[in-house]
């Protein structure tokens, strides 16, 4: 284990218990904040990216209008 804590012949100091506790608490706080942000802000974004009934209805309406105008213009010109 001495080799793990040495760097270029100078021994490194392992972190004390207080530092480990503060680091663990900070990591838990960060994880909690990120989870809350994902719950608050990602739900509407994912719903917005998913196609809905109105999106399909609009797309079908536009296609029908486009092909209807093409058919009308094609029949009108001899």
C-alpha positions in Angstrom: 0.0 0.0 0.0 3.0 2.3 0.4 3.3 2.4 -3.4 -0.2 3.7 -3.8 0.4 6.7 -1.6 3.7 7.8 -3.0 4.4 10.0 -5.9 8.0 10.4 -7.1 9.4 9.4 -3.8 7.3 11.9 -1.8 4.6 10.2 0.3 1.1 11.6 -0.2 -1.2 12.2 2.8 -4.5 10.4 2.8 -7.6 12.6 3.3 -8.9 12.9 6.9 -12.3 11.8 8.1 -13.7 15.4 8.1 -12.8 15.9 4.5 -14.3 12.6 3.5 -17.6 13.5 5.2 -17.7 16.9 3.6 -17.0 15.4 0.2 -19.7 12.8 0.6 -22.2 15.4 1.7 -21.3 17.7 -1.2 -21.7 14.8 -3.7 -25.1 13.9 -2.2 -26.3 17.5 -2.4 -25.1 17.8 -6.0 -26.8 14.5 -6.9 -30.1 15.6 -5.2 -30.0 19.0 -7.0 -29.4 17.4 -10.4 -32.2 14.9 -9.8 -34.6 17.7 -8.9 -33.6 19.8 -11.9 -34.1 16.8 -14.2 -37.6 16.2 -12.7 -38.5 19.9 -13.0 -37.1 20.8 -16.4 -36.8 17.6 -18.4 -40.5 16.5 -18.2 -41.9 19.4 -20.4 -39.0 19.1 -22.8 -39.5 15.4 -23.4 -43.3 15.9 -23.7 -42.6 18.7 -26.2 -40.3 16.5 -28.4 -42.8 13.7 -28.6 -45.3 13.8 -31.4 -48.9 14.4 -30.3 -52.3 14.0 -31.9 -52.3 17.7 -33.0 -48.9 17.3 -34.7 -50.1 14.4 -36.7 -53.4 16.1 -37.5 -51.5 19.2 -38.7 -49.1 17.1 -40.9 -52.0 15.2 -42.5 -53.9 18.4 -43.1 -50.9 20.0 -44.8 -50.4 16.9 -47.0 -54.1 16.8 -47.9 -53.9 20.5 -48.8 -50.8 20.1 -50.9 -52.1 17.1 -52.8 -55.5 18.6 -53.2 -54.1 21.8 -54.7 -52.0 19.7 -57.0 -54.9 17.6 -58.1 -57.1 20.8 -58.7 -54.4 22.5 -60.7 -53.7 19.4 -62.7 -57.4 19.0 -63.6 -57.8 22.7 -64.4 -55.0 22.9 -67.0 -55.8 21.0 -70.3 
